[in-house]
Amino acid sequence: MTTSERKRFDELQRRLSENPSSRMSFFANVTRIEQPELANNPYDNWTRRAMFENKAICMYLGIEYNENDFTTSGVALARSWAQSLPGKE
């Protein structure tokens, strides 16, 4: 995903999160993607729903969906967070 595509994606995602009725309408009208199945684990439900929403937004914007664009390494995230700690040398 290019930087401009990511900006468009983030902007639409932000607008949908700010307006719950638009969000419900947007995702209710998605037809070319299969709705995620429910799982017993709430974390799995959240993951499946997030993947569905990301695919739907990409499809709407005409962006090719790549799962790697939406994953973050736990190690990279921890290092990024640790950089802001005081006394880090």
Secondary structure, DSSP 8 states (H G I E B T S, - for coil): --HHHHHHHHHHHHHHHH-HHHHHHHHHT--SS------SSHHHHHHHHHHHHHHHHHHHHT----GGGG---HHHHHHHHHTTSTT--
